[in-house]
Amino acid sequence: MIEEIRVQSWNELLDRLYEGSWHPAHGRFRPPFVFRALAHRDRPLTTSLHRLGGSFGGLEYHVLRNFRKYAHRSAAPGDSAWNWLAVAKHHGLPTRLLDWTFSPFVALHFTTEHLEDFARDAVVWCVNCVEAQRFLPRPLAELLRKEGASVFTADMLDSYARTLAAFDERVRKEGGPCVIFFEPPSLDERIVNQMALFSMMSDPVSQLEPWLAGKQPECSKLCWKIVIPAPLKWEIRDKLDMANITERVIYPGLDGLSQWLKRYYSPSNIIELEYPGGGCLAVIERFDGALMHVGRHAAGGGPHPAVITTSADGIWRDASTGETISVNPKPAPEKVSRLLELLAKRGAAPAGS
């Protein structure tokens, strides 16, 4: 069973993300962890190849072969199969790779990138890529030891096996299923800014999550999950903006700039609540850790204060009444406009709207 840690505040979140990062031998903070964030906590760690469905394992070779055949010959540096695999993943081709980052703040960005996901609890996976080396075949582990590295590069993998098929076959003979982490070449600023790397299982069918769960009894420090309550996402998003972890940096260029400005200037302090007896709009007034204080506005009526939060089951509840409610962080624009007009007439329009 993989440990789940549900945090209740920004400070607790930071403590958990940096837990175990002190490296005694170096006398510095040098964490051995890589991070992967999911905006919805119940989403599994499945690869895009797996999500194709059907006999996806047998499709891998054909998908990659055709990508390489039709892509521009300069799309990947050199002729390494590992560079081509990284390029394919980077451009959205279904592969057995999963995206990770060395940066916990970059990971947090992906839990708060889209406003419509703010109603769901999120999760950040933390995997100790040094502990994962314990399960590598000896020749692969020796490659890392010789280089003094914690993750592989394309060149290192190329020296072990020239193709994916050769890699799978050699691992089968030398030690059985394992996961590797490798850094792609610096294809563009996006990879560099995201401090990106990939995980890959040693066959196209195996999935990382059940593998990690199976190894956890042997290595308790291998991984854990940090669960982020939905109300905490608003604070995380604002503090990431203050730290310059935004779409403008994550996706360098005009597209990222536009995404950032669109999100930043959205009236995200107005949400829609659905109680058992009916719905209403609410204005977010303040946060207290994972508690959200709002003013509910019934049609034509004044504000009614409420405190709402999600519990361990990820369901929203009114903290004072215990009622189960639903939260829509992105109500229809016409509803938002009507509430803003009403508040403006009363001289109480929310700041930043």
Secondary structure, DSSP 8 states (H G I E B T S, - for coil): ---EEE--SHHHHHHHHTTT-EETTTTEE---EEEEEESSTT-----TTGGG-SSGGGGHHHHHHHHHHHS-TTSSSTT-HHHHHHHHHHTT---SEEEEES-HHHHHHHHSS-GGGTTS-EEEEEEETTGGGGGS-HHHHHHHHHHT-SSEEHHHHHHH-SSHHHHHHHHHHHT-S-EEEEE----SHHHHHTTEEEEEESSSS--HHHHHHHHTTT-TTSEEEEEE-TTHHHHHHHHHHHTT-SHHHHSTTHHHHHHHHHHHTS-TTEEEEEETTEEEEEEEEEEETTEEEEEEE-TTS-EEEEEEEE-TT--EEETTT--B-EEESS--HHHHHHHHHHHHHTT---TT-
